[in-house]
Amino acid sequence: MAKGSVRKKGKKWYYRFYVEDASGKMVQKEYAGTESKSETEKLLRKALEDYEDKKFVAKADNLTVGELLDMWAEEELKTGTLSNGTVENYLGAIRCIKKHPIADRKLKTVTAE
């Protein structure tokens, strides 16, 4: 399991941990927490659990929009909590987006503009 730590910087606490990226290198991830150390520690535990469950945190740098959509559909639409019509609507939207050139762009290059 990945290890993490919290640190105070100014009035805010930050949490960080190391994860393995797609090439196998260890990469440090740091995120802003809250003004409370205990709440920031909870955020760290949640982030570590999410990483252990999905191994997703560091790999996002290398993913394309289309790959992310495929991963999301595989993880979220298989649970059986959504109706068949909703699942089909989501899959249809994903197919449309994947036809657009943005589907081939790396996530780190996508901006709001």
N, C-alpha and C positions, 0 to 999 in steps of 0.2 A: 504494500500500500504506500502511496505517495505521502510524504511528510510536508508539513507546512508550518508557517510561523506568522505571528502578527507583530506589527511595530507601530509606534506612534510617530507621526510626522505633523508637527503643528498641533492643531486641535483634533485632527482626524486620525483614526486608526486605519492601517492598511493590512491586507493579508496577502501572503505569497506562498507559492509552492512550486516544486519542480515536476515537470511532466515530460514524457518522451514524445518527440515529434515524429513525423512520418519517416524520417531518415534514421531514427533510432537515437538521436542526440537528446540529451537532457536540456530542457529549456525552462527558464524561470518565468513564471506568470505572476504578476502582481496586480492587485485590484484595490480600489478605494473601498473602505468599509464604512463605518459610522463613527460617531463621536464616543461610542461605548465599546470598551474592549470586549465585553462578554457577547454583545451582538455581532461584533466583527469575528469573534471566534466561531460563532454559529454559522456565519457566512462562509468561513473557511471550511468548516466540516461539511457543509452542503456542497461546496465546490469540489471538495475531494471525493465525496460520494458520487456526484455527477460524473466526475472524471473516471472513477473506477467503474461505474455502470456503463459508460458509453465510450470511454477513451477518446474523447472528442475535443478537449480544450485546445491542445497544441496543433492538432491536425487541421484546424480551421484555416490556418495560414496558407495551406497548400490546396484547399478545396476550391472547386468552381461552384458557381451558383447552381448549376444543374446537378452536380454531385451532392450538394447539400440538400436539394429538394428530394432527390432519390433516397438519401439517408433518412430524411424526415418522414417520408411516406412509409418507408420500411419499418421504422420504429413506432410511429404514432398511429398509423392506419391499421396495423395488425392487431390492435388490442381488442377489437370487437365491441368497443363502447359506442361507436358511431353507426348510424343507419347506413344501409347499402347505398342509398341515394347520395348521402353526404360524402361517403368515400369516393363514389364515382365523380362527383363534382370536384373534389380536391384533385383527383387524378387527372381529370380533364384540364383543370387549370395548370397543373404541372406540365402536362404535354404541351399546352400553348406556350408557356414560358420557355420550355426547352427548345422550341423552334426559334425563339428570339436570340439574337447575338449575345445578349447579356448572360445567357446560360453558360457560355464558354469563358466568361471572365472569372478571374480569381477573386475570392471574397475580399481579400485585402485591398483590391483596386476599386471596389464598388463604393461609390459615395452617394449622397442624397441628391446631388446635382444631376 
